[in-house]
């Protein structure tokens, strides 16, 4: 038997497999939906998933947070089906959508959303705009610039930075010192396999407090297989950093939104979130603000509770089948 050299260390080998029974809830998103793709509006080819809406049922147009994709939110979104149709719009470089050579910028992202909606014929029925984080800010901006497109908005922990914070972030970004962007550039983006990724992410950073289903959905839908058999992030690190460096400025746009708005945020989210909710209510009387237990991704910490609040809001504003 060969002897190990003195001073050598045995490293743990990740427990890897192609698929576990535990992954089946994450695959439910693929089983319950079908794919779409679009080049409308120019730019990279966009892909996502959608479900068919029942007769007279509204469709939820969902935009994800930075670095995520629609499938990550399946543990939350599935609680709103089948009473609503679902259209998960994965932005450039996220999920299965192609990545640009260089970030298109928030103005181009916002301008492209309604063109994709028209291309996919979503504007022929009742449409509800729902988004998380960066996706919530984009959803709000799209609604402001396209009156009548949405019946109501649901903004989940939206990145609507107070003006001073927005200016400070822009200054730090110009100096190359934006801490979130730099963290995105340094983050680990490759693992040996799904199991290795799960073990690394569980309980860390933004993933702290997530349910197991949410973690598995992230690994299944926001990472992909690489040619060497490893598992890598779908969203390039430089793209994620560029999005952090270019936040949407919301305060000229929010007063122009003339539909009911639910501003739902985590009680333990970023420090600016509660002040932003109060400012949003002052900027637009149609805003309803509410906090739920949890952090920035509270809807993945307790999906049924978050979905119940969203459902009651939509029903109260007649956003349901036959209304």
C-alpha positions as CSV (number, residue, x, y, z in Angstrom):
1,X,0.0,0.0,0.0
2,X,1.3,3.5,-0.9
3,X,2.0,5.7,2.1
4,X,1.0,9.4,2.1
5,X,3.9,11.8,2.1
6,X,4.5,13.3,5.5
7,X,2.6,16.5,6.1
8,X,0.0,15.7,3.4
9,X,-3.6,16.6,3.9
10,X,-6.6,14.6,2.7
11,X,-9.3,17.0,1.3
12,X,-12.9,16.0,1.5
13,X,-14.3,14.9,-1.9
14,X,-17.7,16.5,-2.8
15,X,-20.6,14.0,-2.8
16,X,-21.7,14.3,-6.4
17,X,-24.4,12.7,-8.4
18,X,-26.3,13.6,-11.5
19,X,-29.7,13.9,-9.9
20,X,-31.3,13.1,-6.6
21,X,-34.9,12.5,-5.7
22,X,-34.6,15.6,-3.6
23,X,-34.1,17.6,-6.8
24,X,-37.6,16.8,-8.0
25,X,-39.3,19.8,-6.4
26,X,-36.8,22.1,-8.3
27,X,-37.6,20.3,-11.5
28,X,-41.3,21.0,-11.0
29,X,-40.8,24.4,-12.6
30,X,-39.8,22.7,-15.8
31,X,-42.6,20.2,-15.6
32,X,-45.3,22.9,-15.0
33,X,-44.1,25.3,-17.7
34,X,-42.9,25.5,-21.3
35,X,-40.1,27.5,-22.9
36,X,-40.2,30.7,-24.9
37,X,-37.6,32.8,-26.6
38,X,-37.5,36.2,-28.2
39,X,-35.1,38.6,-30.0
40,X,-37.7,41.5,-29.8
41,X,-36.1,44.8,-29.1
42,X,-32.6,43.7,-30.2
43,X,-29.8,42.5,-28.0
44,X,-29.1,38.9,-26.8
45,X,-31.6,36.1,-27.4
46,X,-33.8,36.0,-24.3
47,X,-35.3,32.8,-23.0
48,X,-37.7,31.9,-20.1
49,X,-40.6,29.8,-19.0
50,X,-44.3,30.3,-19.0
51,X,-47.6,28.6,-18.1
52,X,-50.9,29.0,-19.8
53,X,-53.4,31.2,-18.2
54,X,-56.9,29.9,-17.7
55,X,-60.0,31.6,-19.2
56,X,-60.0,35.3,-18.1
57,X,-57.1,34.6,-15.7
58,X,-54.5,37.4,-15.4
59,X,-50.8,36.6,-16.1
60,X,-48.0,37.4,-13.8
61,X,-45.1,38.9,-15.6
62,X,-42.1,38.1,-13.3
63,X,-38.7,39.7,-13.3
64,X,-36.0,38.3,-11.1
65,X,-33.2,39.8,-9.0
66,X,-29.6,40.3,-10.1
67,X,-27.8,37.0,-10.6
68,X,-31.0,34.9,-10.3
69,X,-33.6,33.8,-12.8
70,X,-37.3,33.0,-12.8
71,X,-36.9,29.4,-11.8
72,X,-35.2,30.3,-8.6
73,X,-38.5,31.7,-7.3
74,X,-40.6,28.6,-8.1
75,X,-41.1,27.7,-4.4
76,X,-42.9,31.1,-4.1
77,X,-44.5,31.5,-7.5
78,X,-46.1,28.0,-7.6
79,X,-48.4,29.1,-4.7
80,X,-50.0,31.6,-7.0
81,X,-50.9,29.0,-9.7
82,X,-53.2,27.9,-11.3
83,X,-55.3,31.0,-10.6
84,X,-52.8,33.1,-12.5
85,X,-50.7,32.4,-15.6
86,X,-47.0,32.9,-15.2
87,X,-44.4,34.4,-17.5
88,X,-40.9,34.3,-16.2
89,X,-38.8,36.9,-18.1
90,X,-35.1,36.0,-17.7
91,X,-33.0,39.1,-18.5
92,X,-29.9,39.0,-20.6
93,X,-27.2,36.8,-19.1
94,X,-29.5,35.2,-16.6
95,X,-31.0,31.7,-16.6
96,X,-30.9,30.4,-20.2
97,X,-30.9,33.8,-21.8
98,X,-27.8,34.7,-23.7
99,X,-25.2,37.0,-22.2
100,X,-24.2,40.3,-23.9
101,X,-20.6,41.1,-24.6
102,X,-21.2,44.1,-22.4
103,X,-24.1,45.0,-20.2
104,X,-26.8,46.8,-22.2
105,X,-27.6,49.2,-19.3
106,X,-30.8,49.8,-17.4
107,X,-32.4,52.1,-20.0
108,X,-32.0,49.4,-22.7
109,X,-33.3,46.7,-20.3
110,X,-36.4,48.8,-19.4
111,X,-37.1,49.7,-23.1
112,X,-36.9,46.0,-24.2
113,X,-39.4,44.5,-21.7
114,X,-42.6,45.8,-23.3
115,X,-41.3,44.8,-26.7
116,X,-40.8,41.2,-25.5
117,X,-44.3,41.4,-23.9
118,X,-45.8,42.4,-27.2
119,X,-43.8,39.8,-29.1
120,X,-45.1,37.1,-26.8
121,X,-48.7,38.5,-27.1
122,X,-49.0,38.9,-23.3
123,X,-50.5,42.4,-23.8
124,X,-53.7,40.8,-25.2
125,X,-54.9,39.9,-21.7
126,X,-54.7,41.2,-18.1
127,X,-51.1,41.5,-17.0
128,X,-49.7,42.0,-13.5
129,X,-46.1,43.1,-13.1
130,X,-44.2,41.4,-10.3
131,X,-40.5,41.5,-9.6
132,X,-37.9,41.1,-7.0
133,X,-34.9,43.4,-6.2
134,X,-33.5,44.7,-9.5
135,X,-36.3,43.1,-11.3
136,X,-38.8,45.0,-9.2
137,X,-37.1,48.3,-10.0
138,X,-37.2,47.5,-13.7
139,X,-40.9,46.5,-13.4
140,X,-41.8,49.8,-11.8
141,X,-39.9,51.7,-14.5
142,X,-41.6,49.7,-17.3
143,X,-45.1,50.5,-15.8
144,X,-44.3,54.2,-15.5
145,X,-43.2,54.4,-19.2
146,X,-46.0,52.2,-20.5
147,X,-49.4,53.3,-19.0
148,X,-52.0,50.6,-19.2
149,X,-49.6,47.7,-19.6
150,X,-50.1,46.3,-16.1
151,X,-53.3,46.1,-14.0
152,X,-51.2,46.1,-10.8
153,X,-47.6,45.9,-9.5
154,X,-46.1,43.7,-6.8
155,X,-42.6,44.9,-5.9
156,X,-40.7,42.5,-3.7
157,X,-37.9,44.2,-1.8
158,X,-37.3,46.6,-4.7
159,X,-34.0,48.3,-5.1
160,X,-35.5,51.8,-5.0
161,X,-32.5,53.6,-3.5
162,X,-33.0,56.9,-1.7
163,X,-31.5,59.7,-3.8
164,X,-28.4,60.2,-1.6
165,X,-27.7,56.5,-1.6
166,X,-28.2,56.3,-5.4
167,X,-25.7,59.2,-5.9
168,X,-23.2,57.6,-3.5
169,X,-23.4,54.2,-5.3
170,X,-22.9,55.9,-8.7
171,X,-19.8,57.8,-7.3
172,X,-18.4,54.6,-5.8
173,X,-19.0,52.8,-9.1
174,X,-17.2,55.5,-11.1
175,X,-14.3,55.2,-8.7
176,X,-14.3,51.4,-9.0
177,X,-15.1,51.0,-5.3
178,X,-18.7,49.7,-5.3
179,X,-18.5,47.0,-2.6
180,X,-21.4,44.9,-4.0
181,X,-19.9,45.0,-7.5
182,X,-16.5,44.1,-6.2
183,X,-17.9,41.2,-4.2
184,X,-19.7,40.0,-7.3
185,X,-16.4,40.0,-9.2
186,X,-14.8,38.0,-6.5
187,X,-17.5,35.5,-5.8
188,X,-17.0,31.8,-6.4
189,X,-18.6,30.8,-9.7
190,X,-17.7,27.2,-10.2
191,X,-18.3,24.0,-8.2
192,X,-17.6,20.3,-8.7
193,X,-21.3,19.5,-9.0
194,X,-24.8,20.4,-7.8
195,X,-24.2,18.9,-4.3
196,X,-21.0,20.8,-4.0
197,X,-22.8,24.1,-4.9
198,X,-25.6,23.3,-2.4
199,X,-23.1,22.7,0.4
200,X,-21.2,25.9,-0.4
201,X,-24.3,28.2,-0.6
202,X,-26.4,26.8,2.2
203,X,-26.6,29.3,5.1
204,X,-24.2,31.8,3.5
205,X,-24.7,35.5,2.6
206,X,-27.8,36.2,0.6
207,X,-28.9,32.5,0.9
208,X,-29.1,32.5,4.7
209,X,-32.5,31.5,5.8
210,X,-33.6,30.0,2.5
211,X,-35.6,26.9,2.4
212,X,-34.1,23.8,0.9
213,X,-36.4,23.9,-2.1
214,X,-35.2,27.5,-2.9
215,X,-31.6,26.5,-2.7
216,X,-32.1,23.5,-5.0
217,X,-34.0,25.8,-7.4
218,X,-31.1,28.2,-7.5
219,X,-28.6,25.4,-8.2
220,X,-30.9,23.9,-10.8
221,X,-31.8,27.0,-12.7
222,X,-29.2,29.7,-12.0
223,X,-26.3,27.4,-12.5
224,X,-25.5,25.2,-15.5
225,X,-23.3,22.3,-16.5
226,X,-19.9,23.3,-17.9
227,X,-18.0,21.4,-20.5
228,X,-15.7,19.8,-17.9
229,X,-18.6,18.5,-15.9
230,X,-18.5,21.1,-13.2
231,X,-21.4,23.5,-12.3
232,X,-21.0,27.2,-13.0
233,X,-23.1,30.3,-12.5
234,X,-25.4,31.2,-15.5
235,X,-24.9,34.9,-14.9
236,X,-21.3,36.1,-15.6
237,X,-19.7,37.8,-12.6
238,X,-18.9,40.9,-14.6
239,X,-22.5,41.3,-15.7
240,X,-23.7,40.9,-12.1
241,X,-21.2,43.6,-11.1
242,X,-22.2,46.0,-13.8
243,X,-25.9,45.7,-12.7
244,X,-24.9,46.6,-9.2
245,X,-23.0,49.6,-10.6
246,X,-26.0,50.9,-12.5
247,X,-29.1,51.0,-10.3
248,X,-32.4,52.3,-11.6
249,X,-33.2,55.8,-10.4
250,X,-36.8,55.5,-9.4
251,X,-38.1,58.8,-8.0
252,X,-39.1,60.6,-11.2
253,X,-40.9,57.4,-12.4
254,X,-42.8,56.1,-9.4
255,X,-45.3,59.0,-9.3
256,X,-46.3,58.2,-12.9
257,X,-47.5,54.7,-12.1
258,X,-51.3,54.8,-12.0
259,X,-52.2,51.3,-10.8
260,X,-52.2,49.6,-7.3
261,X,-48.7,48.9,-6.1
262,X,-47.7,46.5,-3.3
263,X,-44.3,47.3,-1.8
264,X,-43.6,44.2,0.1
265,X,-40.2,44.0,1.8
266,X,-38.3,42.0,4.4
267,X,-38.2,43.4,7.9
268,X,-34.5,42.3,8.1
269,X,-33.5,43.5,4.6
270,X,-31.1,46.3,3.7
271,X,-31.2,49.4,5.9
272,X,-32.6,51.6,3.2
273,X,-35.6,49.4,2.4
274,X,-38.0,50.7,5.1
275,X,-37.2,54.4,4.4
276,X,-37.7,53.7,0.7
277,X,-41.1,52.1,1.4
278,X,-42.1,55.2,3.3
279,X,-40.8,57.5,0.6
280,X,-42.6,55.4,-2.0
281,X,-45.9,55.9,-0.2
282,X,-45.4,59.7,-0.2
283,X,-44.4,59.7,-3.9
284,X,-47.5,57.7,-5.0
285,X,-50.7,57.4,-3.0
286,X,-51.4,54.0,-4.7
287,X,-48.5,52.4,-2.9
288,X,-49.3,49.9,-0.1
289,X,-46.2,49.0,1.9
290,X,-45.8,46.1,4.2
291,X,-43.0,44.2,5.8
292,X,-42.7,40.5,6.3
293,X,-40.2,38.6,8.5
294,X,-37.0,37.8,6.7
295,X,-34.3,39.4,4.7
296,X,-33.9,40.6,1.1
297,X,-35.1,37.2,-0.2
298,X,-37.9,36.8,2.3
299,X,-40.1,35.1,-0.4
300,X,-37.7,32.2,-0.5
301,X,-37.5,32.0,3.3
302,X,-41.3,31.5,3.8
303,X,-42.8,31.2,0.3
304,X,-46.4,30.3,1.4
305,X,-46.6,33.4,3.7
306,X,-45.3,35.8,1.0
307,X,-47.6,34.3,-1.6
308,X,-50.6,34.6,0.6
309,X,-50.0,38.3,1.1
310,X,-49.6,38.8,-2.7
311,X,-52.7,36.8,-3.4
312,X,-54.8,38.9,-1.0
313,X,-53.5,42.1,-2.5
314,X,-54.4,41.0,-6.0
315,X,-57.9,39.8,-5.0
316,X,-58.6,43.0,-3.2
317,X,-57.9,44.9,-6.4
318,X,-60.0,42.6,-8.6
319,X,-56.9,41.1,-10.2
320,X,-58.3,37.6,-10.6
321,X,-60.1,35.4,-13.1
322,X,-63.5,36.8,-14.1
323,X,-62.9,40.2,-12.4
